[in-house]
Amino acid sequence: MRFIKYFLTVNHAILQILSIPILIKTFFKPLKNEYRKGLVLFSLVFGMIVKSSLLFVDFIIFGFIIFLEIAILALFILWPFLTFYILVL
């Protein structure tokens, strides 16, 4: 149970480091708060493009970290069986 709690803490820290919640909350806001008459649409679209690319890369990184956590958890669970298998053979 502590192992899973540790991974949840790590996941929360990684989400904050990659600033995924902030990017999602501010997705439809202009990148530099540019509200001049001719630049509002450009700022919105440019901000959405930049934030989409950042979110895509962040989700790839986060997915890789989740994959590593699952692999570590599987190895932790299988450790006694692997030890027994190595010692018997």
Secondary structure, DSSP 8 states (H G I E B T S, - for coil): -HHHHHHHHHHHHHHHHTTHHHHHHTTTS-SS----TTTHHHHHHHHHHHHHHHHHHHHHHHHHHHHHHHHHHHHHHHHHHHHHHHHH-
